[in-house]
Amino acid sequence: MIVIHSLKEPFIDLGSMYMINENAFIEWERAIKMGKQDGGINVVEFHDDEDTHYAILSHQWTGKEVDYKEMIKLTKMKESDQKAVRNCDGYKKILASCEQAKRRRSSAELSEAINSMYRWYASSKVCYAYLHDVTSTSLTKRSDYGMYPNSNGWPEWFSHWWTLQEMIAPSSVQFFNKDWHPISNKRALAQTLSRITRVPEHILRDGLSSNRPCIAQIMSWAAKRKTTRVEDRAYSLLGLLNVNMPMLYGEGKKAFHCLQLEIIRTSNDQSIFAWKGADWQFFEDCNLMELMDPSEFVQDLKKYTSIDEDHFGTFLITNRGIQIWMLLRPLGDSDSVFEAWLPCRSPPSDLPVGVRLALWNSNYYRYHAPERANWKTLQLRQISRHPS
């Protein structure tokens, strides 16, 4: 709904309101343009309840506003009078406001739908996965770049970001080939699906709640996938990462940055910082990543420095970035390049994951130092750094 003040006769009336239904108004305008005089569409409605959701237009009045009587009688006017009303500034403002309200509502509904999508799939009795480029009634157990050159050697369904959650969330997934002949189900195909997607078999069989992986490992499953909209690289992971955030198509790569911040706000999982490389593939090497037991991590590091488990419990997000306690060891004689140890590891190694940081203008940033370097003694510092 949209409320608009009119110069001649306000649409707001002391505790009760005359409102314009934006969808009805747009449909009405479309009908008039097509020469259809549909007087049965209720454009202006009366509301006196407090639960009505509406937008309101703030505008500067001119001498060419549309009043209530003109609005409700528009379809019954002579064509010349109707044209005069529709060409005035007031009518055009109403139409533009309705179109804006509709876009905003559509955006809000889309945001709600995307944030709820994982739950919808998880609550389903069965999910049917249609593989349009598979002709046989079985899945190949090895990648075939000759048959699937544009999707990493596997059927295209497995290369999209959105289908990752559509495979994991439902308890039952039934796969079909291009002719809608059944292939098999997710549980029976768990070993093959794990080879294709790198998602562990136990998660394919029992879901994320069985033994939830760390953030970095979940991110790694999406590393080689593709999507039409760059923002969907973040939005398609919301349910898998158990976070919610508003949708803003048009923000581009900033969406993934916002996703990282939202994860940091709701989790103390430091594997979010364990990525390597660049672009959207930066979690690709984290498919075996796991969190270390905090007590074990602290106990092992006490031989290097004084440390307390509470140091790894919280992150603070400030206008300078993320404030976080980290174990740093300087590079050689440098006072600005460090390796930070994180409480996570990537088997078969039992050592903590190390990431390289550079200090600049009181903030720490990711830095690509040589693999073989002369690192000094560990230090515990509270630092401000950016997640990127």
SEMIZA-777362 format. One record per residue (C-alpha): residue number from 1; x, y, z. Coordinates in steps of 0.05 Angstrom, whole numbers, plus 5000, padded with zeros to 4 digits. Layout:
<recs>
rec k:NUM&X:X&Y:Y&Z:Z
...
</recs>
This chain:
<recs>
rec k:1&X:5000&Y:5000&Z:5000
rec k:2&X:5021&Y:5072&Z:4989
rec k:3&X:4994&Y:5135&Z:5022
rec k:4&X:4998&Y:5201&Z:4984
rec k:5&X:4979&Y:5271&Z:5007
rec k:6&X:4938&Y:5308&Z:4955
rec k:7&X:4934&Y:5384&Z:4953
rec k:8&X:4859&Y:5385&Z:4940
rec k:9&X:4838&Y:5329&Z:4986
rec k:10&X:4888&Y:5291&Z:5030
rec k:11&X:4886&Y:5216&Z:5028
rec k:12&X:4900&Y:5214&Z:5103
rec k:13&X:4839&Y:5227&Z:5146
rec k:14&X:4849&Y:5233&Z:5222
rec k:15&X:4865&Y:5163&Z:5244
rec k:16&X:4836&Y:5129&Z:5182
rec k:17&X:4870&Y:5125&Z:5115
rec k:18&X:4853&Y:5122&Z:5041
rec k:19&X:4908&Y:5082&Z:5009
rec k:20&X:4929&Y:5063&Z:4939
rec k:21&X:4941&Y:4990&Z:4925
rec k:22&X:5004&Y:4995&Z:4883
rec k:23&X:4994&Y:4929&Z:4846
rec k:24&X:4922&Y:4947&Z:4829
rec k:25&X:4942&Y:5017&Z:4808
rec k:26&X:4997&Y:4992&Z:4761
rec k:27&X:4949&Y:4940&Z:4732
rec k:28&X:4896&Y:4995&Z:4724
rec k:29&X:4944&Y:5041&Z:4687
rec k:30&X:4965&Y:4984&Z:4642
rec k:31&X:4892&Y:4970&Z:4625
rec k:32&X:4878&Y:5043&Z:4609
rec k:33&X:4939&Y:5045&Z:4562
rec k:34&X:4911&Y:4985&Z:4525
rec k:35&X:4844&Y:5019&Z:4518
rec k:36&X:4808&Y:4976&Z:4569
rec k:37&X:4763&Y:5014&Z:4615
rec k:38&X:4764&Y:4967&Z:4675
rec k:39&X:4726&Y:5001&Z:4731
rec k:40&X:4724&Y:4937&Z:4771
rec k:41&X:4795&Y:4944&Z:4797
rec k:42&X:4796&Y:4973&Z:4868
rec k:43&X:4855&Y:5021&Z:4868
rec k:44&X:4837&Y:5066&Z:4927
rec k:45&X:4821&Y:5029&Z:4992
rec k:46&X:4800&Y:5051&Z:5061
rec k:47&X:4840&Y:5027&Z:5122
rec k:48&X:4833&Y:5042&Z:5195
rec k:49&X:4874&Y:4986&Z:5226
rec k:50&X:4944&Y:4994&Z:5254
rec k:51&X:4972&Y:4931&Z:5222
rec k:52&X:4971&Y:4956&Z:5150
rec k:53&X:5040&Y:4961&Z:5118
rec k:54&X:5048&Y:5021&Z:5073
rec k:55&X:5097&Y:5068&Z:5041
rec k:56&X:5086&Y:5143&Z:5040
rec k:57&X:5108&Y:5195&Z:4989
rec k:58&X:5142&Y:5259&Z:5009
rec k:59&X:5137&Y:5310&Z:4953
rec k:60&X:5130&Y:5383&Z:4937
rec k:61&X:5059&Y:5402&Z:4919
rec k:62&X:5046&Y:5435&Z:4852
rec k:63&X:4983&Y:5462&Z:4820
rec k:64&X:4972&Y:5397&Z:4782
rec k:65&X:4956&Y:5347&Z:4837
rec k:66&X:4903&Y:5291&Z:4832
rec k:67&X:4848&Y:5289&Z:4884
rec k:68&X:4809&Y:5231&Z:4912
rec k:69&X:4747&Y:5242&Z:4869
rec k:70&X:4788&Y:5244&Z:4804
rec k:71&X:4822&Y:5179&Z:4823
rec k:72&X:4759&Y:5139&Z:4835
rec k:73&X:4723&Y:5167&Z:4774
rec k:74&X:4781&Y:5163&Z:4725
rec k:75&X:4757&Y:5103&Z:4685
rec k:76&X:4688&Y:5135&Z:4677
rec k:77&X:4713&Y:5201&Z:4649
rec k:78&X:4712&Y:5222&Z:4576
rec k:79&X:4776&Y:5204&Z:4541
rec k:80&X:4799&Y:5276&Z:4536
rec k:81&X:4788&Y:5288&Z:4611
rec k:82&X:4821&Y:5222&Z:4629
rec k:83&X:4881&Y:5239&Z:4587
rec k:84&X:4888&Y:5307&Z:4621
rec k:85&X:4888&Y:5274&Z:4690
rec k:86&X:4939&Y:5221&Z:4669
rec k:87&X:4986&Y:5273&Z:4640
rec k:88&X:4988&Y:5317&Z:4701
rec k:89&X:5048&Y:5316&Z:4748
rec k:90&X:5008&Y:5290&Z:4807
rec k:91&X:4984&Y:5228&Z:4771
rec k:92&X:5055&Y:5213&Z:4746
rec k:93&X:5082&Y:5219&Z:4816
rec k:94&X:5030&Y:5170&Z:4842
rec k:95&X:5047&Y:5120&Z:4787
rec k:96&X:5122&Y:5126&Z:4799
rec k:97&X:5112&Y:5118&Z:4874
rec k:98&X:5071&Y:5055&Z:4864
rec k:99&X:5124&Y:5026&Z:4818
rec k:100&X:5178&Y:5041&Z:4870
rec k:101&X:5136&Y:5010&Z:4927
rec k:102&X:5126&Y:4948&Z:4885
rec k:103&X:5201&Y:4942&Z:4871
rec k:104&X:5217&Y:4950&Z:4945
rec k:105&X:5166&Y:4898&Z:4965
rec k:106&X:5191&Y:4850&Z:4912
rec k:107&X:5262&Y:4860&Z:4938
rec k:108&X:5239&Y:4848&Z:5010
rec k:109&X:5202&Y:4785&Z:4989
rec k:110&X:5263&Y:4761&Z:4951
rec k:111&X:5307&Y:4773&Z:5011
rec k:112&X:5260&Y:4734&Z:5056
rec k:113&X:5255&Y:4678&Z:5005
rec k:114&X:5331&Y:4671&Z:4998
rec k:115&X:5342&Y:4673&Z:5073
rec k:116&X:5289&Y:4618&Z:5081
rec k:117&X:5309&Y:4576&Z:5022
rec k:118&X:5354&Y:4527&Z:5060
rec k:119&X:5298&Y:4514&Z:5110
rec k:120&X:5248&Y:4501&Z:5054
rec k:121&X:5294&Y:4449&Z:5023
rec k:122&X:5310&Y:4418&Z:5091
rec k:123&X:5236&Y:4412&Z:5107
rec k:124&X:5218&Y:4378&Z:5041
rec k:125&X:5200&Y:4304&Z:5038
rec k:126&X:5241&Y:4295&Z:4975
rec k:127&X:5280&Y:4338&Z:4926
rec k:128&X:5282&Y:4319&Z:4853
rec k:129&X:5348&Y:4337&Z:4819
rec k:130&X:5342&Y:4339&Z:4743
rec k:131&X:5408&Y:4329&Z:4707
rec k:132&X:5393&Y:4356&Z:4637
rec k:133&X:5459&Y:4334&Z:4607
rec k:134&X:5460&Y:4262&Z:4633
rec k:135&X:5435&Y:4210&Z:4583
rec k:136&X:5449&Y:4146&Z:4622
rec k:137&X:5415&Y:4120&Z:4685
rec k:138&X:5480&Y:4123&Z:4726
rec k:139&X:5531&Y:4176&Z:4744
rec k:140&X:5602&Y:4170&Z:4718
rec k:141&X:5652&Y:4158&Z:4774
rec k:142&X:5707&Y:4197&Z:4739
rec k:143&X:5708&Y:4267&Z:4711
rec k:144&X:5698&Y:4270&Z:4636
rec k:145&X:5720&Y:4337&Z:4606
rec k:146&X:5703&Y:4312&Z:4536
rec k:147&X:5630&Y:4304&Z:4556
rec k:148&X:5626&Y:4361&Z:4606
rec k:149&X:5680&Y:4412&Z:4585
rec k:150&X:5647&Y:4472&Z:4617
rec k:151&X:5632&Y:4444&Z:4686
rec k:152&X:5697&Y:4414&Z:4712
rec k:153&X:5684&Y:4347&Z:4678
rec k:154&X:5619&Y:4332&Z:4715
rec k:155&X:5545&Y:4344&Z:4698
rec k:156&X:5530&Y:4418&Z:4698
rec k:157&X:5482&Y:4413&Z:4758
rec k:158&X:5542&Y:4402&Z:4803
rec k:159&X:5577&Y:4466&Z:4781
rec k:160&X:5526&Y:4517&Z:4806
rec k:161&X:5529&Y:4551&Z:4873
rec k:162&X:5455&Y:4545&Z:4889
rec k:163&X:5452&Y:4470&Z:4877
rec k:164&X:5503&Y:4459&Z:4934
rec k:165&X:5451&Y:4474&Z:4987
rec k:166&X:5397&Y:4439&Z:4946
rec k:167&X:5438&Y:4375&Z:4950
rec k:168&X:5456&Y:4381&Z:5024
rec k:169&X:5393&Y:4409&Z:5057
rec k:170&X:5340&Y:4357&Z:5039
rec k:171&X:5343&Y:4289&Z:5074
rec k:172&X:5322&Y:4256&Z:5009
rec k:173&X:5347&Y:4276&Z:4939
rec k:174&X:5327&Y:4235&Z:4878
rec k:175&X:5368&Y:4245&Z:4815
rec k:176&X:5339&Y:4240&Z:4745
rec k:177&X:5371&Y:4241&Z:4676
rec k:178&X:5350&Y:4284&Z:4616
rec k:179&X:5292&Y:4237&Z:4600
rec k:180&X:5268&Y:4237&Z:4672
rec k:181&X:5290&Y:4166&Z:4683
rec k:182&X:5313&Y:4155&Z:4755
rec k:183&X:5388&Y:4150&Z:4768
rec k:184&X:5390&Y:4139&Z:4843
rec k:185&X:5385&Y:4177&Z:4909
rec k:186&X:5433&Y:4218&Z:4950
rec k:187&X:5447&Y:4166&Z:5003
rec k:188&X:5463&Y:4111&Z:4953
rec k:189&X:5506&Y:4158&Z:4912
rec k:190&X:5542&Y:4189&Z:4972
rec k:191&X:5611&Y:4163&Z:4953
rec k:192&X:5606&Y:4187&Z:4881
rec k:193&X:5575&Y:4254&Z:4901
rec k:194&X:5631&Y:4265&Z:4952
rec k:195&X:5682&Y:4254&Z:4897
rec k:196&X:5647&Y:4304&Z:4853
rec k:197&X:5632&Y:4358&Z:4905
rec k:198&X:5684&Y:4344&Z:4960
rec k:199&X:5626&Y:4345&Z:5011
rec k:200&X:5640&Y:4289&Z:5062
rec k:201&X:5598&Y:4226&Z:5055
rec k:202&X:5571&Y:4231&Z:5126
rec k:203&X:5542&Y:4299&Z:5112
rec k:204&X:5509&Y:4274&Z:5048
rec k:205&X:5478&Y:4217&Z:5087
rec k:206&X:5461&Y:4252&Z:5152
rec k:207&X:5461&Y:4327&Z:5139
rec k:208&X:5501&Y:4384&Z:5169
rec k:209&X:5476&Y:4373&Z:5240
rec k:210&X:5511&Y:4305&Z:5245
rec k:211&X:5581&Y:4335&Z:5252
rec k:212&X:5582&Y:4407&Z:5229
rec k:213&X:5647&Y:4425&Z:5192
rec k:214&X:5685&Y:4490&Z:5203
rec k:215&X:5669&Y:4552&Z:5162
rec k:216&X:5730&Y:4544&Z:5116
rec k:217&X:5712&Y:4473&Z:5097
rec k:218&X:5640&Y:4493&Z:5079
rec k:219&X:5667&Y:4550&Z:5037
rec k:220&X:5714&Y:4503&Z:5001
rec k:221&X:5656&Y:4463&Z:4972
rec k:222&X:5634&Y:4524&Z:4932
rec k:223&X:5704&Y:4545&Z:4909
rec k:224&X:5699&Y:4519&Z:4837
rec k:225&X:5625&Y:4532&Z:4826
rec k:226&X:5595&Y:4586&Z:4783
rec k:227&X:5534&Y:4632&Z:4784
rec k:228&X:5503&Y:4684&Z:4739
rec k:229&X:5500&Y:4739&Z:4791
rec k:230&X:5564&Y:4754&Z:4830
rec k:231&X:5523&Y:4768&Z:4893
rec k:232&X:5495&Y:4697&Z:4892
rec k:233&X:5564&Y:4672&Z:4911
rec k:234&X:5548&Y:4698&Z:4980
rec k:235&X:5473&Y:4691&Z:4982
rec k:236&X:5473&Y:4617&Z:4963
rec k:237&X:5515&Y:4600&Z:5024
rec k:238&X:5471&Y:4632&Z:5077
rec k:239&X:5434&Y:4570&Z:5098
rec k:240&X:5496&Y:4526&Z:5096
rec k:241&X:5532&Y:4575&Z:5142
rec k:242&X:5471&Y:4587&Z:5186
rec k:243&X:5470&Y:4662&Z:5178
rec k:244&X:5420&Y:4714&Z:5153
rec k:245&X:5433&Y:4779&Z:5117
rec k:246&X:5395&Y:4828&Z:5073
rec k:247&X:5399&Y:4820&Z:4997
rec k:248&X:5425&Y:4878&Z:4955
rec k:249&X:5433&Y:4859&Z:4883
rec k:250&X:5480&Y:4908&Z:4851
rec k:251&X:5532&Y:4908&Z:4908
rec k:252&X:5575&Y:4859&Z:4870
rec k:253&X:5635&Y:4828&Z:4906
rec k:254&X:5618&Y:4869&Z:4968
rec k:255&X:5564&Y:4816&Z:4982
rec k:256&X:5617&Y:4765&Z:4999
rec k:257&X:5652&Y:4815&Z:5044
rec k:258&X:5586&Y:4827&Z:5080
rec k:259&X:5577&Y:4751&Z:5087
rec k:260&X:5645&Y:4745&Z:5121
rec k:261&X:5627&Y:4801&Z:5170
rec k:262&X:5560&Y:4768&Z:5186
rec k:263&X:5596&Y:4702&Z:5200
rec k:264&X:5645&Y:4738&Z:5246
rec k:265&X:5587&Y:4771&Z:5283
rec k:266&X:5554&Y:4704&Z:5298
rec k:267&X:5613&Y:4656&Z:5305
rec k:268&X:5682&Y:4651&Z:5336
rec k:269&X:5706&Y:4602&Z:5283
rec k:270&X:5774&Y:4630&Z:5262
rec k:271&X:5778&Y:4585&Z:5201
rec k:272&X:5742&Y:4643&Z:5166
rec k:273&X:5812&Y:4673&Z:5161
rec k:274&X:5847&Y:4609&Z:5136
rec k:275&X:5839&Y:4621&Z:5061
rec k:276&X:5895&Y:4625&Z:5010
rec k:277&X:5901&Y:4649&Z:4939
rec k:278&X:5856&Y:4702&Z:4909
rec k:279&X:5788&Y:4716&Z:4879
rec k:280&X:5730&Y:4668&Z:4894
rec k:281&X:5775&Y:4607&Z:4896
rec k:282&X:5809&Y:4628&Z:4961
rec k:283&X:5779&Y:4571&Z:5003
rec k:284&X:5793&Y:4517&Z:4952
rec k:285&X:5850&Y:4486&Z:4993
rec k:286&X:5808&Y:4483&Z:5057
rec k:287&X:5767&Y:4420&Z:5042
rec k:288&X:5801&Y:4381&Z:5098
rec k:289&X:5803&Y:4440&Z:5147
rec k:290&X:5780&Y:4426&Z:5218
rec k:291&X:5778&Y:4466&Z:5283
rec k:292&X:5827&Y:4448&Z:5337
rec k:293&X:5802&Y:4436&Z:5408
rec k:294&X:5812&Y:4503&Z:5443
rec k:295&X:5842&Y:4472&Z:5505
rec k:296&X:5890&Y:4430&Z:5465
rec k:297&X:5909&Y:4490&Z:5422
rec k:298&X:5923&Y:4533&Z:5483
rec k:299&X:5961&Y:4478&Z:5520
rec k:300&X:6007&Y:4465&Z:5460
rec k:301&X:6023&Y:4539&Z:5452
rec k:302&X:6039&Y:4554&Z:5525
rec k:303&X:6110&Y:4530&Z:5512
rec k:304&X:6118&Y:4589&Z:5465
rec k:305&X:6081&Y:4646&Z:5501
rec k:306&X:6033&Y:4663&Z:5557
rec k:307&X:5963&Y:4650&Z:5531
rec k:308&X:5892&Y:4641&Z:5557
rec k:309&X:5834&Y:4604&Z:5523
rec k:310&X:5789&Y:4665&Z:5533
rec k:311&X:5831&Y:4703&Z:5483
rec k:312&X:5799&Y:4663&Z:5427
rec k:313&X:5726&Y:4669&Z:5448
rec k:314&X:5704&Y:4734&Z:5416
rec k:315&X:5716&Y:4781&Z:5357
rec k:316&X:5699&Y:4855&Z:5359
rec k:317&X:5678&Y:4892&Z:5295
rec k:318&X:5696&Y:4966&Z:5297
rec k:319&X:5704&Y:5023&Z:5247
rec k:320&X:5777&Y:5002&Z:5241
rec k:321&X:5759&Y:4930&Z:5222
rec k:322&X:5760&Y:4867&Z:5265
rec k:323&X:5793&Y:4868&Z:5334
rec k:324&X:5819&Y:4799&Z:5350
rec k:325&X:5871&Y:4765&Z:5392
rec k:326&X:5922&Y:4729&Z:5348
rec k:327&X:5987&Y:4692&Z:5357
rec k:328&X:6039&Y:4727&Z:5313
rec k:329&X:6112&Y:4713&Z:5298
rec k:330&X:6152&Y:4766&Z:5261
rec k:331&X:6188&Y:4751&Z:5196
rec k:332&X:6264&Y:4757&Z:5208
rec k:333&X:6282&Y:4827&Z:5229
rec k:334&X:6217&Y:4857&Z:5202
rec k:335&X:6170&Y:4894&Z:5248
rec k:336&X:6113&Y:4896&Z:5198
rec k:337&X:6107&Y:4825&Z:5168
rec k:338&X:6081&Y:4768&Z:5210
rec k:339&X:6054&Y:4697&Z:5209
rec k:340&X:5990&Y:4688&Z:5249
rec k:341&X:5971&Y:4620&Z:5278
rec k:342&X:5898&Y:4600&Z:5277
rec k:343&X:5864&Y:4547&Z:5321
rec k:344&X:5849&Y:4502&Z:5261
rec k:345&X:5889&Y:4452&Z:5221
rec k:346&X:5887&Y:4415&Z:5155
rec k:347&X:5902&Y:4340&Z:5163
rec k:348&X:5946&Y:4302&Z:5159
rec k:349&X:5985&Y:4360&Z:5191
rec k:350&X:5973&Y:4370&Z:5266
rec k:351&X:6003&Y:4440&Z:5264
rec k:352&X:5959&Y:4503&Z:5268
rec k:353&X:5945&Y:4538&Z:5202
rec k:354&X:5988&Y:4599&Z:5191
rec k:355&X:5968&Y:4660&Z:5150
rec k:356&X:6013&Y:4718&Z:5131
rec k:357&X:5997&Y:4789&Z:5153
rec k:358&X:6028&Y:4857&Z:5141
rec k:359&X:6021&Y:4917&Z:5188
rec k:360&X:6004&Y:4983&Z:5154
rec k:361&X:5974&Y:5046&Z:5186
rec k:362&X:5957&Y:5008&Z:5250
rec k:363&X:5917&Y:4954&Z:5213
rec k:364&X:5937&Y:4884&Z:5192
rec k:365&X:5924&Y:4859&Z:5121
rec k:366&X:5935&Y:4793&Z:5084
rec k:367&X:6005&Y:4788&Z:5055
rec k:368&X:6037&Y:4736&Z:5010
rec k:369&X:6105&Y:4724&Z:5041
rec k:370&X:6153&Y:4670&Z:5016
rec k:371&X:6136&Y:4600&Z:5039
rec k:372&X:6206&Y:4589&Z:5066
rec k:373&X:6220&Y:4645&Z:5115
rec k:374&X:6257&Y:4658&Z:5180
rec k:375&X:6202&Y:4667&Z:5232
rec k:376&X:6217&Y:4690&Z:5302
rec k:377&X:6184&Y:4675&Z:5370
rec k:378&X:6108&Y:4676&Z:5377
rec k:379&X:6075&Y:4737&Z:5407
rec k:380&X:6003&Y:4745&Z:5431
rec k:381&X:5973&Y:4810&Z:5406
rec k:382&X:5905&Y:4842&Z:5400
rec k:383&X:5903&Y:4868&Z:5329
rec k:384&X:5855&Y:4905&Z:5283
rec k:385&X:5850&Y:4874&Z:5215
rec k:386&X:5804&Y:4869&Z:5154
rec k:387&X:5773&Y:4801&Z:5137
rec k:388&X:5795&Y:4810&Z:5064
</recs>
